């Protein structure tokens, strides 16, 4: 029995010795496959990165599609229009400030003319009284008339001229013009030639029963103005004012006398 056990052990050990090189070889093959696959994946990843990350020169070299070109042109035109609109609004605000300053100076000038008119009226009455009194002996004449009558006539002429100037001031002075829109809406804005169709004026709502009246006050000089109402973003004509023009060019007419 001892000899048989020794023989079995020797056979078993020999089998283990023949098996161990196969295991090592298999392990080496697996390691080599994993290493080669990892290298291949790294190489492919770096190639993808290189192809996906284009340089700016390569991006500029690529031709633009028609849609991309249209989008760029639209953005460029939009930027130009926005810049022009901003410049126009700045110019409009500057002109408004200048207009307010001129209006203030005009009001002061009108006040001075009114005071001067009262003074000349008093002088006219005084000259008339003197001319009706007895003419002192030796009084001088101008163009065949005594100086008392001549003075009265000249003062009357100056007074009439001053009154005409006051009328001219009234003709160029801005007036308060009430403006309104009737109807249900959330926002109402009036646009018109009074400011070159640039900014317009917002109307304030006043609830009267089932209707809403939007109103504002414009300061306008005498003349004819074309206006149109922007109601909740849509253009509308008001039946309360006369119209002028046709089709898309039809507007309300506002006359300031």
Secondary structure, 3 states (H helix, E strand, C coil): CHHHHHHHHHHHHHHHHHHHHHHHHHHHHHHHHHHHHHHHHHHHHHHHHHHHCCCHHHHHHCCCCHHHHHHHHHHHHHHHHHHHHHHHHHHHHHHHHHHHHHHHHHHHHHHHHHHHHHHHHHHHHHHHHHHHCCCCCCCCEECCEEHHHHHHHHHHHHHHHHHHHHHHHHHHCCEEEEEEEECCCCCEEEEEHHHCCCCCEECEEEEECCEEEEEEEEEECCEEEEEEEEECCEEECCCCCCEECCHHHCEEEEEEC
